[in-house]
Amino acid sequence: MNVGEPYNKIKKMKRQFQLLVVAALGLWNFSCYYDQDVEFPEASGPEIPPDEEISFQTDIEPLFSQSGKDCTVCHNGSVANPDLRVGSAYGEIVPDYVVPGDAEGSELFQKLPGNAHPIDAGFVLSSNEIALIRAWIDRGAENN
């Protein structure tokens, strides 16, 4: 038996032990789980004060035909549904695209430019405009 042989075996075992410790720590570190669901807050944008009145005809409907953000270029009754033109919009979106009281469950809200519009509309609604539409739907989506 070589004099250095026991030393080499100890060195080899020490290296294997170090690798085992690193692997165990890695598994322990990356295998966390939670006993209960963790809810993360949504980034819902600005809040519309509850006492601020929202009118479909003066606040919501004009958002669909703004200069530079004109949804009615496509949503005009012949290219894409729903028809968002002034005078037609409410009857077209409620109840087929809007669930009064539930913005998150409303297809209109889910697919707004700036949320998850199915195609590139060439513009996005601002966070204030999206918050206004959300509040209008959550408050009952009234035709006022």
N, C-alpha and C positions, 0 to 999 in steps of 0.2 A: 504494500500500500504506500502510495506516495504521501509525503509529509504535507503537502498543500491540498490534498484531496478533501479532507474534512472541512477545511476552510472554504473551498469552492462549493461544497454541498450546502453549507450554512448560508453562503452568499446567495446561492440559487433559491433556497427556501425563503430567505428574507425577501428577495425580489418577488416571488410568487405571492407571499403574504401581502406585500404592498399592493400588488395588482388586485388581489382579492378585496382588500379594504377599499380601494378606489372604486371598484365595481359595485360593492355593497353600498357605499355612500352615494354613488350615482343613482342606483336603483331606488334607494330610500328617498333621495331628493326629488326625483322626477316621477314618483309613483304616488303622489298625494291624491287623496280623494276627499270628498265632503260628505258628511252624514246627512246633510240637508241641502236643498237647493240654495244657491247664492243668487240673489237678485241684484243686478247692477242697475243704477239709475239710467233712464233713457235720456239722451240728448234731445229734448223735445223743442228746443228753441225758446224764444221769448214767451212769456205768459201774458195773455190778454186779461186785464183786470175784470173780475166777475161783474162789476157794475157798469162796464163799458158795453153799450148796446151795439149789436152787430146786425146790420140790415142786409138782406140778400141783394136787394136792388141797388143800394148805394155803396155797399162795401165789398160784396163778394162778386156779383156779376161783372162789374167793371174790371176785375182782375183778369178775366178771361180774354179781354180785348184791348189790353194796354199797348201803347206804341212800343215796339221793340220786344214785346212779350205777348204776342197775339196768338192765343190758342185757337181762335176761330179761323185761322188760315187753313188748318186741317179739320178742326171740329166744327164744320159748317153745314152739316146735314147731308153732305154728299161724299165727302172723302173719308172721314173717320167719325165714329160714334164715341161719346154722345155729342149732340149738337149744342155748342156752348154760346151760340149767338144770343145777343140781347133779346129778351122776349121769349126765347125758346128754352133757355138753359134750365130753369127750375123744373119744368115738366119733363125734361129729358133725363135729368140726373137723379131726381127723387122719385121713387125709391130704388130704381135699378142700379145706380152707381153710388148712392149715399144711403147709409143706415143712420137715420136720425138718432143722435145720442151716442154714436160709436164711430169716431173718426178712424181709429185703427182698423176697424172692420169694414170700412167704406172703400170700395175700389177707386173712387175718384181721388180720395186722399192718398191712398197707397201709390198711385201712379202720377202724381203731380210732377211737373218738371222741377227737379230739385229733390224729389223723394226717390222715385224709382220709375220714371217715365220709360215705357218700353222701347222708345226710339229717341235718338238725339233730337230734341225739339229746337236746338239752336239757342236756347236760353234756359235759365232756371228761375224759379220764383224765389224771392228773398225769404229769409227765415221769418221775417215779420209777416209776409203774405201767407206763408204756409201756416204759421201760428194762427192767423186770423181765420183761415179756412177750417183749421182744426177746431178752434173755439166755436165757430158757427155750427159745425156738424155736431160737436159734443153738447151744444146747448139746444139741440132739437132740430136743426136745419129748417128753420121756419121760412116761409115765403113772405117776407115782410119788406 
